[in-house]
């Protein structure tokens, strides 16, 4: 293993190896012993500042009990990490891309997120997650397939990793007003979700949740999802922008991530402040309970 710059591919490889090692309950020294290196080399590898030969990866995977498709994916990541890559756009076509997205997200010091029309995954309540998955079943994956339960536990684990009591990362989430007023199949689903948002804001004062009102003009992220992860002095920012389900696409070129951060901060400036956002969420929750809807021209009582 040689010293290397922390590229996106090396960061992905390192995060996957760390997850496999922790899943196996092995200390870093065990990995070092498996490849005949000092522990600091495993630290560098997991931090994305070292590369590994295929032979060393084979030994680490055997040590961590990884096999089959999982082993193949890590070896593919290792081959990409050893190549000289032009930093700009990275497409993750390998299996379980959503797990590597969660690894990257959990390792970030700063998360900046704008999602149009949907509550961000980290902030979703259990009933909202179920309703969201139900809308996609039979379209993006087979209904009641083996992936359904796995997706559920993955979403809950992702939330637990980011919303720990001792978490000190900076997290900024922009929620569009239409996402707060969405029909998720039953009024109680949306009511639970809105109450969940308020509870999160109360429980985690450092969690920055703001609402972008529907009538605001000047949103450069309109109709899009935009996330930018910051890593402080551990590496360059990484941007993510999703379309329909498919390969995950990331950006780590300086020009691209700078543009994405400018777009995020433009939207952030258009949002309501924290307390005004909280009051609007509570107002919409009350409308939901009272059976009223806001048509955009004032509240209108729903007909029985």
C-alpha positions in Angstrom: 0.0 0.0 0.0 1.4 3.4 -1.0 0.7 6.9 0.3 -1.8 8.7 -2.0 -4.0 11.7 -2.4 -7.5 11.3 -1.0 -9.5 11.0 -4.2 -13.2 10.2 -4.4 -12.5 6.5 -5.4 -10.0 6.0 -2.5 -12.4 7.6 -0.1 -15.2 5.2 -1.3 -12.9 2.2 -0.9 -11.7 3.2 2.5 -15.2 3.7 3.8 -16.4 0.3 2.6 -13.4 -1.4 4.2 -14.1 0.4 7.5 -17.7 -0.7 7.4 -16.7 -4.4 6.6 -14.1 -4.4 9.4 -16.5 -2.9 12.0 -19.2 -5.4 10.9 -16.8 -8.2 11.5 -15.9 -6.8 14.9 -12.2 -6.6 14.1 -9.8 -3.9 15.3 -7.6 -2.1 12.7 -4.6 -4.1 14.0 -6.2 -7.3 12.8 -6.3 -5.8 9.3 -2.7 -4.7 9.6 -1.7 -8.2 10.7 -3.5 -9.7 7.7 -1.5 -7.7 5.2 1.7 -7.6 7.2 1.7 -3.8 7.7 1.6 -1.4 10.6 -1.7 -0.3 11.9 -1.2 3.3 10.5 -1.4 1.9 7.0 -4.9 0.6 7.7 -5.8 4.0 9.1 -4.6 5.7 5.9 -6.4 3.2 3.7 -9.7 3.7 5.6 -9.2 7.5 5.4 -8.8 7.3 1.7 -5.1 8.4 1.7 -3.6 5.1 0.7 -4.1 2.5 -2.0 -4.0 -1.3 -1.7 -2.9 -4.0 -4.1 -5.4 -6.7 -5.1 -3.4 -9.1 -3.1 -3.7 -7.0 0.1 -7.4 -6.5 -0.6 -7.9 -10.2 -0.9 -6.3 -10.7 2.5 -8.3 -7.9 4.1 -11.6 -9.3 2.7 -10.7 -12.8 4.0 -10.0 -11.3 7.4 -13.3 -9.4 7.4 -15.3 -12.4 6.1 -16.5 -10.7 2.9 -17.2 -12.9 -0.1 -19.3 -13.1 -3.3 -20.7 -10.0 -4.8 -19.5 -7.9 -1.9 -15.9 -9.1 -2.5 -16.2 -8.4 -6.2 -17.4 -4.9 -5.6 -14.5 -4.1 -3.2 -12.0 -5.4 -5.7 -13.6 -3.2 -8.4 -13.3 -0.2 -6.1 -9.7 -1.1 -5.5 -8.9 -1.2 -9.2 -10.5 2.3 -9.6 -8.7 3.7 -6.6 -5.3 2.6 -8.1 -5.9 4.4 -11.4 -5.0 8.1 -12.0 -8.5 9.6 -12.3 -9.5 13.0 -13.6 -11.5 14.7 -10.8 -14.9 15.8 -12.0 -17.8 13.4 -12.3 -18.0 9.9 -10.8 -20.7 7.4 -11.6 -21.2 4.5 -9.2 -22.5 1.6 -11.2 -21.5 -1.1 -8.7 -24.0 -3.0 -6.6 -25.3 -1.5 -3.3 -24.5 2.1 -4.3 -26.9 3.3 -1.7 -24.7 1.8 1.1 -21.7 3.7 -0.2 -23.8 6.9 -0.3 -24.6 6.4 3.3 -21.0 5.7 4.2 -19.9 9.0 2.5 -22.7 10.9 4.2 -21.9 9.6 7.6 -18.2 10.5 7.2 -18.9 14.1 6.3 -18.3 17.0 8.7 -20.9 19.1 6.9 -24.1 18.2 5.0 -26.0 20.7 2.8 -29.2 19.4 1.4 -32.0 20.7 -0.8 -34.8 18.3 -2.0 -37.8 19.3 -3.9 -41.2 17.8 -3.1 -40.0 15.3 -0.6 -38.9 15.2 3.0 -35.1 14.4 3.1 -34.4 10.8 4.0 -32.6 11.6 7.2 -35.7 13.5 8.5 -38.4 11.0 7.5 -40.8 9.5 10.1 -41.4 5.7 10.0 -44.9 6.0 8.5 -43.7 8.5 5.9 -40.9 6.0 4.8 -43.4 3.3 4.4 -45.7 5.5 2.4 -42.9 6.6 0.2 -41.7 3.1 -0.4 -45.3 2.0 -1.2 -45.5 4.5 -4.0 -42.3 3.1 -5.6 -43.1 -0.6 -5.3 -43.7 -2.4 -8.6 -42.1 0.6 -10.4 -38.5 0.9 -9.2 -38.3 -2.5 -7.5 -40.5 -5.6 -7.1 -43.4 -5.3 -4.6 -42.8 -7.0 -1.3 -39.4 -8.3 -2.6 -36.4 -9.2 -0.5 -35.2 -5.6 -0.9 -38.2 -4.0 0.9 -37.2 -4.9 4.5 -33.5 -4.2 3.7 -34.5 -0.7 2.5 -36.4 -0.1 5.6 -33.6 -1.0 8.0 -31.1 0.8 5.9 -33.1 4.0 6.2 -33.5 3.7 9.9 -29.8 2.9 10.4 -28.9 5.9 8.2 -30.9 8.2 10.5 -29.3 6.7 13.6 -25.8 7.3 12.2 -26.5 11.0 11.6 -28.7 12.0 14.5 -26.7 10.7 17.4 -26.7 12.7 20.7 -23.0 13.4 20.4 -23.0 14.4 16.7 -21.1 17.6 16.1 -21.4 17.8 12.3 -23.0 20.8 10.6 -26.3 19.7 8.9 -28.4 22.1 6.9 -31.7 20.8 5.3 -34.0 22.8 3.0 -37.5 21.4 2.8 -39.8 22.8 0.1 -43.3 23.9 1.3 -45.0 21.5 -1.2 -43.2 18.6 0.5 -44.9 19.6 3.8 -48.4 19.7 2.1 -48.0 16.4 0.1 -50.7 13.7 0.1 -49.0 10.6 1.4 -52.1 8.4 1.3 -53.6 9.2 4.7 -53.7 12.4 6.8 -52.2 10.8 9.8 -49.0 9.9 7.8 -48.3 13.5 7.0 -49.3 14.6 10.5 -46.8 12.2 12.1 -44.1 13.5 9.7 -44.7 17.1 10.5 -44.7 16.4 14.3 -41.5 14.4 13.7 -39.8 17.4 12.1 -40.8 19.7 15.0 -39.5 17.1 17.5 -36.2 16.9 15.7 -35.8 20.6 15.8 -36.5 20.7 19.5 -34.2 17.7 20.3 -31.3 18.8 18.2 -30.8 22.6 18.4 -27.8 22.3 16.0 -29.9 20.6 13.3 -30.7 23.3 10.8 -34.1 22.7 9.1 -35.6 25.5 7.0 -38.6 25.7 4.8 -38.5 27.2 1.3 -42.0 28.8 0.7 -43.8 27.9 -2.5 -44.2 31.5 -3.7 -40.5 32.4 -3.6 -38.7 33.2 -6.8 -35.0 32.8 -7.5 -34.5 29.1 -6.7 -31.6 27.8 -8.9 -32.3 24.2 -7.6 -36.0 24.2 -8.6 -37.1 20.6 -9.4 -33.8 19.1 -8.3 -32.1 17.3 -5.5 -28.8 18.8 -4.4 -26.4 17.6 -1.7 -22.9 18.8 -0.9 -20.8 17.0 1.6 -17.9 18.8 3.3 -14.9 17.0 4.8 -12.9 19.9 6.4 -9.2 19.4 6.0 -9.7 15.6 5.3 -10.5 16.2 1.6 -12.3 18.2 -1.0 -16.1 18.6 -1.0 -18.2 16.0 -2.8 -21.5 16.9 -4.5 -24.4 14.6 -5.3 -27.4 15.3 -7.5 -30.0 12.6 -8.2 -32.5 12.0 -10.9 -34.6 8.9 -11.3 -33.3 5.8 -9.6 -30.1 4.6 -11.4 -26.4 5.0 -11.0 -25.3 7.4 -8.3 -23.5 10.4 -9.7 -21.0 12.4 -7.7 -18.9 15.5 -8.4 -15.6 16.5 -6.8 -14.2 18.9 -9.3 -13.5 22.3 -7.7 -15.6 24.2 -10.3 -18.6 21.8 -10.0 -18.7 21.7 -6.2 -18.2 25.5 -5.9 -21.2 26.0 -8.2 -23.3 23.5 -6.2 -22.4 25.3 -2.9 -23.3 28.7 -4.5 -26.7 27.2 -5.5 -27.3 25.8 -2.0 -26.4 29.1 -0.3 -28.7 31.0 -2.7 -31.6 28.7 -1.7 -30.7 28.9 2.0 -30.9 32.7 1.8 -34.5 32.4 0.4 -35.8 30.1 3.2 -37.7 31.1 6.3 -35.6 31.4 9.4 -35.5 28.5 11.9 -38.4 29.7 14.1 -40.6 30.9 11.2 -40.0 27.5 9.6 -41.0 25.7 12.8 -44.1 27.8 13.1 -45.1 27.1 9.5 -44.6 23.3 10.0 -46.8 23.5 13.1 -49.4 25.5 11.2 -49.6 22.9 8.4 -49.8 20.1 11.0 -52.8 21.8 12.6 -54.5 22.3 9.2 -54.0 18.6 8.7 -55.7 17.7 12.0 -58.5 20.3 11.4 -59.3 19.0 7.9 -58.3 22.2 6.2 -56.1 22.8 3.2 -54.3 25.9 2.0 -55.1 26.5 -1.7 -52.5 29.2 -1.9 -55.3 31.8 -1.5 -56.1 31.3 2.2 -57.5 28.3 4.1 -60.4 26.4 2.7 -62.5 24.0 4.6 -62.6 20.6 3.0 -66.1 19.3 2.1 -67.3 16.1 3.8 
